[in-house]
Amino acid sequence: MTGSKRPFKLETCIAIAALAVALPAPAATTLEGKVRRVSDGDTVVLVVGGRDEYRIRLAHIDAPEVAHKEGEKDQPFGPQSGDSLSELVLRKQVTAVCNGADHNGRPICDIYIGTLHVNAEQVRRGYAMVYKRFVPQGSPLYAVEEAARRRQTGLWVDPNPIPPWEWRRMMKR
């Protein structure tokens, strides 16, 4: 072989894989602050320490879309989903437990007011769906969603609501 383009030896690959498995997952970051603004049914702006702002995406759920630009169309139940989240958190003190960031750099967090899990409450009210792409089967959120569907709550009054991830794909065309 010439140059620096030598392949990894099998032993090196095994060592790297073992190290990756042995390393602990990154710890969750906890933020406490007041919600300044609700952008839609799954995104808020949190102010921490009276000055630091974080645009936060609620983990494990996806809410109907609202139009953010001229010429865009609201998804059915998009405005109601934002209103529901506003009722829950706007100008209130919350705790955000964050694990990672989305493709836009927003922290992805579970939000709590005391013991109320806001993400699950949006699903319970029928104003968000479980974001199946990111939630493993067996998560308790699926039972919450199924109960909302059976009660025909929120977006579930429509027998076949369009999932937000499909709505976004349709609107890009």
Residue frames relative to the residue before (quaternion, step in Angstrom):
aa qw qx qy qz dx dy dz
M 1.0000 0.0000 0.0000 0.0000 0.00 0.00 0.00
T 0.2111 -0.7757 0.5821 0.1218 3.53 -1.10 0.68
G 0.7931 0.3057 -0.2228 0.4773 3.54 -1.25 0.44
S 0.6775 -0.5073 0.3664 0.3866 3.55 -1.29 -0.32
K 0.5254 0.6508 -0.4085 0.3655 3.60 1.21 0.13
R 0.1934 0.7798 -0.5625 0.1953 3.57 0.68 1.11
P 0.4401 -0.6804 0.5041 0.2988 3.59 -0.92 0.78
F 0.5640 -0.5669 0.4702 0.3734 3.54 -1.24 0.48
K 0.4292 -0.6471 0.5556 0.2973 3.54 -1.12 0.63
L 0.6544 -0.5250 0.3776 0.3919 3.55 -1.19 0.56
E 0.6436 0.5333 -0.3236 0.4435 3.59 0.96 -0.85
T 0.6385 0.5235 -0.3221 0.4632 3.58 1.05 -0.79
C 0.6498 0.5146 -0.3150 0.4624 3.59 0.95 -0.86
I 0.6531 0.5075 -0.3136 0.4663 3.57 0.96 -0.86
A 0.6488 0.5191 -0.3178 0.4567 3.60 0.97 -0.83
I 0.6505 0.5060 -0.3150 0.4707 3.59 0.97 -0.85
A 0.6600 0.5033 -0.3115 0.4626 3.58 0.93 -0.87
A 0.6512 0.5120 -0.3170 0.4618 3.59 0.95 -0.83
L 0.6431 0.5187 -0.3210 0.4629 3.57 1.00 -0.80
A 0.6483 0.5234 -0.3213 0.4500 3.58 0.95 -0.87
V 0.6676 0.4895 -0.2998 0.4743 3.57 1.00 -0.80
A 0.6932 0.4998 -0.2767 0.4395 3.57 1.01 -0.82
L 0.6055 0.5741 -0.3695 0.4088 3.59 1.11 -0.55
P 0.4617 -0.6774 0.4861 0.3030 3.59 -0.93 0.82
A 0.5603 -0.5730 0.4722 0.3670 3.53 -1.23 0.52
P 0.5845 -0.5796 0.4096 0.3934 3.58 -1.05 0.62
A 0.5067 -0.6597 0.4686 0.2973 3.55 -1.01 0.83
A 0.5359 -0.6070 0.4802 0.3373 3.52 -1.18 0.62
T 0.3121 -0.7081 0.6009 0.2001 3.53 -1.22 0.61
T 0.1737 -0.7839 0.5885 0.0948 3.57 -0.87 0.94
L 0.0853 -0.7732 0.6282 0.0174 3.54 -0.91 1.03
E 0.0819 -0.7702 0.6297 0.0587 3.55 -1.03 0.79
G 0.2952 0.7531 -0.5415 0.2290 3.52 -0.83 0.99
K 0.5537 -0.5911 0.4767 0.3418 3.50 -1.38 -0.23
V 0.4287 -0.6908 0.5209 0.2601 3.56 -0.99 0.88
R 0.2581 -0.7878 0.5481 0.1107 3.56 -0.63 1.20
R 0.8155 -0.0097 0.0650 0.5751 3.57 0.97 -0.87
V 0.2243 -0.7158 0.6427 0.1558 3.54 -1.26 0.58
S 0.2939 -0.7833 0.5269 0.1499 3.59 -0.63 1.15
D 0.7542 -0.1508 0.1398 0.6236 3.54 1.09 -0.84
G 0.7797 -0.4011 0.2303 0.4220 3.59 -1.22 -0.20
D 0.7897 0.2373 -0.1632 0.5416 3.60 1.24 -0.03
T 0.6978 0.4047 -0.2716 0.5249 3.60 1.21 0.43
V 0.0016 -0.7948 0.6057 -0.0363 3.55 -0.91 1.01
V 0.3143 -0.6737 0.6187 0.2543 3.53 -1.37 0.21
L 0.1363 -0.8011 0.5827 0.0119 3.53 -0.67 1.24
V 0.1968 -0.7603 0.6099 0.1062 3.55 -0.95 0.95
V 0.1112 -0.7950 0.5963 0.0062 3.54 -0.72 1.17
G 0.8430 0.1112 -0.1008 0.5166 3.55 -0.87 0.95
G 0.6286 -0.5826 0.3227 0.4017 3.56 1.17 0.51
R 0.8155 0.2557 -0.1367 0.5008 3.61 1.17 -0.15
D 0.6915 0.4556 -0.2960 0.4761 3.63 0.99 -0.68
E 0.1619 -0.8015 0.5722 0.0636 3.57 -0.74 1.11
Y 0.0730 -0.7689 0.6350 0.0164 3.51 -1.08 0.87
R 0.2466 -0.7190 0.6317 0.1525 3.55 -0.90 0.99
I 0.0807 -0.8494 0.5202 -0.0373 3.56 -0.33 1.31
R 0.2480 -0.7309 0.6233 0.1252 3.52 -1.10 0.89
L 0.4099 -0.7124 0.5113 0.2509 3.59 -0.76 1.02
A 0.4426 -0.7268 0.4737 0.2267 3.55 -0.83 1.07
H 0.8613 0.2496 -0.1685 0.4093 3.52 -1.36 0.52
I 0.7374 0.3518 -0.2371 0.5256 3.62 1.18 -0.05
D 0.1244 -0.7458 0.6464 0.1025 3.54 -1.32 0.34
A 0.2001 -0.8078 0.5505 0.0658 3.55 -0.68 1.15
P 0.6324 -0.5216 0.3989 0.4109 3.59 -1.17 0.49
E 0.5148 -0.6966 0.4324 0.2507 3.53 -1.03 0.92
V 0.1809 -0.7227 0.6514 0.1435 3.52 -1.28 0.57
A 0.5470 -0.6109 0.4607 0.3397 3.54 -1.16 0.64
H 0.1445 -0.8000 0.5792 0.0608 3.56 -0.82 1.03
K 0.7592 0.2919 -0.1616 0.5588 3.58 1.27 -0.35
E 0.6487 -0.5019 0.4117 0.3973 3.52 -1.29 0.45
G 0.8044 0.2752 -0.2164 0.4799 3.57 -0.92 0.91
E 0.5711 0.5626 -0.3995 0.4447 3.61 1.22 -0.14
K 0.3346 -0.7319 0.5661 0.1784 3.53 -1.26 0.48
D 0.4637 -0.6506 0.5246 0.2942 3.57 -1.06 0.79
Q 0.4123 -0.6408 0.5800 0.2881 3.54 -1.16 0.64
P 0.5820 -0.5530 0.4282 0.4148 3.62 -1.01 0.58
F 0.8281 0.1691 -0.2072 0.4926 3.54 -0.99 1.05
G 0.3975 0.7204 -0.4797 0.3047 3.62 1.22 0.12
P 0.7014 0.4436 -0.2921 0.4754 3.63 0.71 -0.95
Q 0.6479 0.5179 -0.3256 0.4539 3.61 0.97 -0.78
S 0.6175 0.5403 -0.3403 0.4594 3.57 1.07 -0.70
G 0.6523 0.4975 -0.3040 0.4842 3.58 0.99 -0.84
D 0.6377 0.5228 -0.3244 0.4634 3.58 1.01 -0.80
S 0.6375 0.5294 -0.3231 0.4571 3.57 1.01 -0.82
L 0.6740 0.4778 -0.3000 0.4769 3.58 0.89 -0.89
S 0.6148 0.5423 -0.3433 0.4583 3.60 1.04 -0.74
E 0.6430 0.5263 -0.3172 0.4570 3.56 0.94 -0.90
L 0.6842 0.4986 -0.2807 0.4523 3.56 1.03 -0.80
V 0.8771 0.1780 -0.0185 0.4457 3.59 0.70 -1.07
L 0.5226 0.6781 -0.4253 0.2938 3.62 1.08 -0.53
R 0.8496 0.0410 -0.1143 0.5132 3.55 -0.90 1.15
K 0.5583 0.5813 -0.3980 0.4382 3.58 1.19 0.50
Q 0.5154 -0.6115 0.5145 0.3094 3.51 -1.30 0.54
V 0.0183 0.8087 -0.5851 0.0579 3.59 -0.76 1.06
T 0.2966 -0.6847 0.6249 0.2298 3.50 -1.40 0.20
A 0.1166 -0.7834 0.6092 0.0379 3.56 -0.85 1.04
V 0.1343 -0.7651 0.6275 0.0528 3.55 -0.74 1.12
C 0.0897 -0.8559 0.5082 -0.0325 3.54 -0.29 1.35
N 0.0353 -0.7718 0.6347 -0.0126 3.53 -1.08 0.89
G 0.8481 -0.0078 -0.0314 0.5288 3.56 -0.08 1.25
A 0.3503 -0.7038 0.5810 0.2107 3.50 -1.42 -0.13
D 0.4733 -0.6589 0.4990 0.3048 3.56 -1.20 0.50
H 0.7435 -0.4154 0.2862 0.4390 3.59 -1.32 -0.04
N 0.6655 0.4627 -0.3026 0.5015 3.60 1.26 -0.26
G 0.5719 -0.6213 0.3672 0.3899 3.58 1.27 0.07
R 0.4753 0.6636 -0.4508 0.3612 3.59 1.25 0.10
P 0.4823 -0.6262 0.5090 0.3408 3.60 -1.00 0.72
I 0.2694 -0.7316 0.6057 0.1588 3.55 -1.08 0.81
C 0.0525 0.8514 -0.5062 0.1271 3.56 -0.40 1.27
D 0.3413 -0.6264 0.6475 0.2681 3.47 -1.43 0.36
I 0.1777 -0.8005 0.5682 0.0689 3.56 -0.76 1.06
Y 0.0912 -0.7946 0.6002 0.0017 3.52 -1.03 0.95
I 0.1187 -0.6900 0.7047 0.1148 3.49 -1.31 0.62
G 0.7752 -0.0960 0.0038 0.6244 3.53 -0.13 1.30
T 0.7808 -0.2666 0.2150 0.5225 3.58 -0.65 -1.10
L 0.5034 0.6478 -0.4318 0.3748 3.62 1.25 -0.07
H 0.2548 -0.7450 0.6019 0.1335 3.57 -0.75 1.11
V 0.3446 -0.7935 0.4697 0.1760 3.55 -0.17 1.35
N 0.6136 0.5563 -0.3574 0.4316 3.61 0.94 -0.82
A 0.6919 0.4654 -0.2686 0.4822 3.57 0.86 -1.01
E 0.6222 0.5467 -0.3451 0.4415 3.59 1.04 -0.70
Q 0.6131 0.5292 -0.3522 0.4690 3.62 1.03 -0.68
V 0.6517 0.4891 -0.3108 0.4893 3.59 1.01 -0.79
R 0.6460 0.5341 -0.3183 0.4429 3.60 0.93 -0.90
R 0.6889 0.4721 -0.2693 0.4795 3.57 1.03 -0.82
G 0.4858 -0.6755 0.4282 0.3528 3.60 1.24 -0.24
Y 0.5793 0.5991 -0.3751 0.4061 3.59 1.16 0.42
A 0.7413 0.1845 -0.2047 0.6120 3.55 1.27 0.49
M 0.3106 -0.7140 0.5955 0.1978 3.52 -1.29 0.49
V 0.5581 -0.5362 0.4912 0.3996 3.52 -1.29 0.34
Y 0.3485 -0.7360 0.5442 0.2017 3.58 -0.83 1.01
K 0.2809 -0.8480 0.4271 0.1402 3.49 0.38 1.40
R 0.5931 0.5914 -0.3593 0.4115 3.57 1.08 -0.64
F 0.7966 0.3056 -0.1294 0.5053 3.58 1.10 -0.70
V 0.6824 0.4542 -0.2788 0.5003 3.60 1.26 -0.01
P 0.3873 -0.7439 0.4897 0.2386 3.60 -0.62 1.07
Q 0.5965 -0.5330 0.4543 0.3920 3.54 -1.22 0.56
G 0.7368 0.3962 -0.2976 0.4599 3.56 -1.08 0.70
S 0.4722 0.6566 -0.4552 0.3725 3.59 1.25 -0.12
P 0.5411 -0.6323 0.4411 0.3358 3.62 -0.99 0.76
L 0.5329 0.6340 -0.4146 0.3770 3.62 1.16 -0.37
Y 0.6056 0.5645 -0.3673 0.4239 3.60 1.06 -0.61
A 0.6417 0.5064 -0.3220 0.4776 3.61 1.03 -0.73
V 0.6177 0.5307 -0.3384 0.4715 3.59 1.06 -0.75
E 0.6662 0.4966 -0.2985 0.4695 3.58 0.94 -0.91
E 0.6493 0.5195 -0.3200 0.4540 3.59 0.92 -0.86
A 0.6376 0.5166 -0.3278 0.4681 3.61 1.00 -0.77
A 0.6438 0.5045 -0.3207 0.4776 3.62 0.97 -0.79
R 0.6349 0.5269 -0.3227 0.4639 3.58 1.00 -0.82
R 0.6675 0.4995 -0.3041 0.4610 3.60 0.90 -0.91
R 0.6917 0.4572 -0.2712 0.4889 3.60 1.05 -0.78
Q 0.3020 -0.7637 0.4972 0.2802 3.59 1.31 -0.29
T 0.2613 0.7816 -0.5032 0.2601 3.52 0.93 1.07
G 0.8450 0.1213 -0.0885 0.5132 3.57 -1.06 0.77
L 0.8495 -0.0778 0.0775 0.5160 3.56 -0.90 -0.97
W 0.5979 0.5902 -0.3579 0.4075 3.60 1.22 -0.34
V 0.4320 0.6409 -0.5069 0.3817 3.64 1.19 0.23
D 0.6230 0.4655 -0.3202 0.5410 3.55 1.26 -0.46
P 0.4280 -0.7301 0.4583 0.2715 3.63 -0.61 1.02
N 0.7912 0.1615 -0.0863 0.5834 3.60 1.18 -0.50
P 0.0067 -0.8251 0.5650 -0.0011 3.61 0.48 1.09
I 0.4586 -0.6647 0.5159 0.2858 3.55 -1.14 0.65
P 0.4190 -0.6936 0.5149 0.2798 3.61 -0.71 0.96
P 0.6048 -0.6035 0.3764 0.3582 3.61 -0.98 0.80
W 0.6412 0.5277 -0.3384 0.4427 3.61 0.98 -0.75
E 0.6468 0.4839 -0.3169 0.4971 3.60 1.13 -0.59
W 0.6045 0.5560 -0.3459 0.4536 3.59 1.05 -0.79
R 0.6582 0.5069 -0.3153 0.4587 3.61 0.88 -0.93
R 0.6505 0.5126 -0.3166 0.4625 3.59 0.96 -0.84
M 0.6553 0.5106 -0.3085 0.4633 3.59 0.97 -0.85
M 0.6896 0.4939 -0.2847 0.4466 3.59 0.96 -0.85
K 0.6019 0.5631 -0.3578 0.4389 3.61 1.19 -0.40
R 0.6066 0.5902 -0.3503 0.4012 3.58 1.16 -0.54
